[in-house]
Amino acid sequence: MTFAWVRRRFLMVEAEESRGEAAGETLWREISGAALLLAVAMGVGRFAYTPILPDMLTAGVVDTGAAGLIASANFIGYLLGALSAGFVVRLQGIGRVLVVSMLLTCLTTLLMAVADDLPQQISVFALLRLVGGAASGWAFVSVSALMFERLTLRGAGHLAGLAFGGVGLGMIVSGGAVAFLSPDWQLDWIVMALLSLALSLIGFWLLGRAMSFHKALPVAKASHRAAADASLPRAFYWLAVAYFCEGLGYIVTGTFMVSVFRASEGLGRYAELAWIVAGAAAVPSCVLWTLFAARRGFAAALLLACLLQAVGILLPAISGGMASALLSAVLFGGTFMGIATLAVGFARQIVPHAPARAIGLMTGAFGLGQIFGPVMGAALAQAGGGFGLPLQVAAGVVTLGALFLLPLQKRFQSVSPG
């Protein structure tokens, strides 16, 4: 692949080469910029609610049932955003979509601090989280598309996992800020909004002209029709069911982890620390799980990751103490983003003739699980008088998902991400 072709395809590369900037430095700038945008869109836009929620519960702003509904609204928004992102990007270009997504994330995060003073506050909270979720979905898909395209051109597609580590960075930032500001939940949201704005500006600066503001070229209708008419192998449906179970089970901990630790005797002091540790474990997880899959295949990697995550989800329900809390955080944080990366890669491998369709269906299956998970967890917590029962059920659901991968393991054991 010649530099001339790259210059024609990406104007930024031509400008930077004319200034003598090393290609390697440009690469790491772009990865760092993408990671910061994902830290905002996902680490804050989706997951800052988890460490802030206990302060909202303590203040009586919401109860457990309302907390689950508000979380589900965010995941509904994320699903809608992820599924519509391709269409929106084609209309407006990745650059515009990312700018709007970051602005919406910052604005909805800030407004969470004042929604308590408005009528129908629970509905307002849910609406804000719905819009914030849609912004997260647009941003995640846009950043993913941008990174895969940029890195593939340089023959460095395997480094995409480093950008996804930004999600863990956002969790670290949100957990650290809440640990310092708690129990003032309104100040939590305000500081999160300000940090999001600062990280977004730095991320845009690092990406520079890599963000294209040009509309995507239309794809021939025949290509869309061929992809839509293509049949999907049975293996794909096994994978989709397993991914639905993952979405349904993991999000119980993803929503209530800090609340679980706060409410558990002997674990309350480690609540925010556990969330920070989970974020730290998430940072390298995509790269590590991708390397493991390269040696053992996607099915084996997914099976192991799901089983480890199930153990991490279950630990707080059966054991107390700092060691249990931190191990649970490591197992959860070290698997949830890795599982998402592996599942999407596996889907593309199983359905190479229609990868966009496969990823869309996988996103839908996972998204449905995420929508129902918080409501299920909240209902079980209210019925059982604590979070022990929801954690046990969530661990069981993730384990069930792992069992759906067993028929795929033997068939795909010699297949690597390639």
N, C-alpha and C positions, 0 to 999 in steps of 0.2 A: 504494500500500500504506500503510495508516494506521498511526499509532503505537499506536492502540488494539489493532489486530490483533496487532502485534508484542508488546505487553505481555501479551496473553492467551497468546501462544505461548511467550514466554520471560520468566520471572519476574525474571531478573536485570536485563533492560532496564528494567522498571518500577521496580525498587529503585534503580538507578543514576540514572534520570531524576529520581526524587523527591529525590535528593541533589544534583541539578543537575550531575552529571558529564557532560561533553561526549560525544556519541556517537562522535566521532572518536577521542577518547582511549580509550574502551572498545574500539573496533575494534583499535587498535594494541596494546593490552594483550592481547587475545585472540590476535592473530597472534603476538605475542612468546611468549606462553605455549605455544601450539601448537608453535612452532619449537623451544623448549627441550625439550619432551617428545619431539619427533622427533629432536633431537640425542642424547638418551639412548637411545631405542628403536632408532634406525637407526645413528646415527653411532658409538655405543658398542656397543649390543646386537648389531649385525651387523658393523660394520666396525672396531672396536677390535682385533679379532684380527689384522688385516693388519699394523699396525705392531709388535705385540707378537710375532708369529710368528718373526721372525728371532732374537730373543733366546731363544726357546724352542728353536729349531733349534741355536743355538750352544751352549746348555747341555746339549744331548743329551736333552732331555725328550721330543721327538718327532723323527721323521725326515720327509722330504718326503712319503712315501706316507701316513703317519699324519696329517700336516697336512692333506692333501687330504680324507681321510675325515672328519676333525673339521669342516672347513669345510662339507662336504656335509651333515653332520648338522644344522648350523645352518640351512641352506637348506631342508632337509626340514621342520624345525620351522616356519620362516617360511611355507612353502607351506601347511602344515596350519593354522597360525594365521590366515593371510589368508583361507583358504577357509571356516573355521569362525567367523570374526569376526562375521558378520551374525547367525548363530544365537545366539552368546554374548551379543551386545549386546541382542538382543531379550529374552533371558532375564533379564539383569542390569542393563541400562542402560549407557550410555557411561561414566558416571562411575566405576562400580565396576570396569568392565573396564580402564579406564586406570590406576586405582590398583593393581590386581592386576598389570597388565603392568609398571608401573614397579618394583614391589617385586620381581617375578621377575627383571627385568633386573639390578637392583642385586645381588640375592642370588646369581644364577648367575655374575655377573661376579666377585664376591668369592670364591666357592667355587673358581673356576679357579685361585686362588693356592695352595690347599691340596690340590687333587686329586692332585698329584704324589706325595703321601705315602700314597695309598690303593692297594689292590690293583687290578689291571686299570685302570691310570690312563688309558690311551687310551680305553677304554670310558666311563670316568667323564667325561673331557673331552668326548667326543662327546655323552653324555647331557645334560651341562650346556649345551652349545651348542644341542642340540635344543630343550630347554625355553626357553632364551633366545631362540631363533629364533621359537618359537610366540608368546612374549610380544611380540616385535617385530612380528609379523604382526597380532596383535590391536590393538596400539597404533597402527600405521600406518593400518589401516582405520578405526579409531575416530576418530583425530584428523582424518583426511581427511573422514569423514562429518560430523563436528562443524563443521569449518571451512567446507566447502561450504555447509552449511545456514545457518550464521551469516552468512557473507559474502553469500550469495545474497539473504537477507532485506534486506540493506543495499544491494543492487545493486552489490556490490564483489567478485563472484566471481573477477574477474581477479587479485585480490590473493592468491589461495590459494598461488600459487607462492612468495610470500615465506615462508609457513609451511614449505613443503617445503625451503626453503633451510636449515632447521635441521639437515638431514642433513649438509650441508657443515660447519656449525658444529661438530657432533660430531666430524667427521673432524679438524678443526683442533685441537680440544681433545685428542683421543686422540694425534694425531701430536706435538703440542707436549709433552705429558706424557711420552710414551715417549722423545722426544729428550733430555729432561732426566734421566730415571730410568735409561735403558739403561746396562748390560745386565741389570739385575735384573728378570727377567720376572715374578716373584711380586709384587714391589712395584708393577710396572706394573698388574697386575690389581687390586690393593688400592686404589691411587689412583684407577683408573678407576671402581671401585665407589663410592668416597666422592664423587667428582665427579658421578657419575650421581645419587646421592641428593640432593646439593645442588641440581643443576639441576632435578630432578624437583619438589622442594619449591617452588622459585621458579616453575616452570611452572604448578603447581597454583594457587599464590597469584595469578598473573597471570590465569589463566582464571577463577578465582573460581566464581561460580554458573553460569557458562556450561556447566559440565559437569553434565548432567542425570543424576540417580541414579534416574530413573523408567524403568520398563520400557517398551519401544516397544510401540505399539499393534499388534495382530496384523493381518497383511495377508490379505485374502480369499483363500481357496484357489483361487477361480476365476482371480484375477490371477496366482497362481503357475503354474497350469495353462496359461493363455494364453501366458505368457512362455516356458514350457518347450516348448510345441508350436510356437512360432513358428519358421519356417525362417530360416536364416542365409544371407545372400548370399555368393557366391563370393569377393567382395572381402575379406570378413572372414577367410576361411581363408588368403588370401595374407598378410594382416597378421599373423595368429597365427603362421604359419611364420616370418615375418621376426622376430617378437618372441621366438620360441624360439631362433633363431640369436643374437639379441642377448644373451639370458640365458646361453647356452652360451659365447659368446665373451668378453663383457665381464668375467665373473666370474673369469676366469683372472688378469687384471690386478687386479681388485677384491680377490682373495685374496692374490696373491703380489707386488704391486707393490714393497713395501718390501724383501722378500726378493730380488727380482730386482735391485734397485739395490745392495743390500748385497753380492750375489755377483758383481756386474759390476765389472771393473777400471776405475777412474776414476770410478765412479758411487756407490761406497759412502758417501762423505761427504755425498751429497745425498739419502740414502734418506728420512729423516724429513722433510726440507724438502720433498721432492717430494710426500709425502702431505699435508702441510699446504697446499701450493699447490693440490693437487687438491681439497681441501675448500673452499678459498677460491673456486675456480672454480665449484664446485657451488652455492654460496650463491645467486648471481643467475641460475643457468642456467635454471631452470624459467620464470621470468618472461621472460627474453630469448627463449627458444625459442617460448614461447607467442605473443609479439609477432610473431616471424618467421612463425609459422604463420598468424597472422591476415592477413598480407599475401600469402603464397604458398601456403597450404593445408597440411594436415597431411602429405600424402604427400611433398611437396618438402622440408619441414622435417625429417621423419624420415630421408629419404634422405641429406640433407646431414649430419645429425648422426651417422648410422651411419658414413659414409665418413670423417668427421673423427676419430671415435673409433677406427676401424681404423688410421688413421695413428698416432694416439697410442699404441695398443697395440704397434705394430710398431717404433716408434722405438728403444726401448732394445735391441732385438735387432740393429739395424743400425748404431747410432751411439752413441758415448760422449761424455762431457763434460756440463757443467752445463746448457748451452743445450738439449741434447737431452733431458735429464732433466726440466727444467722445462716444456719444450714438451709433452712426453708427458703430464705431470701436468695441464697446463691443458686439453689436448684430451680427456683421459679425464674429469677432474672436471667439465669444462664440458659434457659430453654425457650421462653415464649417467642422471642424474636427469631431465634434459630429455627424453630418449628415453622414459622411463617415463611422464612427464606427457603427452607427445604421443601415445603409443601408446594410452593409456587414453581420451584425448579422441577420438582417431580412431575407436576401437571404438564409443564411444557415438554417434558421428555416423553410422557405417555401419549400426548396428543400433539405431535410435532407439526401436523398439517393444519391445526387451528389453535395456536397457542393463546391468542387473544380471547377466543371464546372460552377456552379451558380456564384461563386465569379469572375471567369474569364470573364463571359459574363457581369457582372455588371461593372467590371473594364473597359471593352471595351466600354460600353455605356457611362460611365462617362468620359472616356478618349476622346471619339469623341466629346463630348460636350466641353471639355476643349480646344481641338484643334481649333474648330470653334469659340469659344467665344472671344478670343483676336482679331481675324481678324474682327469679327462682330462689336466689340466695337470700334476698330480703324476706321473702315469704317463709322460707325454712327457718331463718333466724328468729322471726317473730313467733313461729309455731313452737320452736324448740327452746326458746328462751336464751339463745346465745348462738355463736357462730360455729359450734362444734358440728352440728348436723349438716349445715350447708357445705362445710369443708369436706366432710366425709363423702357427701353426694358428689361434689365437684371432682374429688379425686377418683371416685368410681367412674364418672362419666369420661374423664380423660383416659383412664385405663381401658374402658370399653372402646374408645377410639383407637387405642394402640392395638387391640385385638382385631379390628378391621384391617389393620396393616399386615397381619400375618399371612393372608393369601398372596400378598404382593412380594413378601420378602424373598421367597425361594425363586420366584420368576425373575426378579430384578436384582438379585444379589451380586451379579457380576457387572451391573450397569452403573457407571459413575456419572457425575455431572458433566464430565467431558467439556 
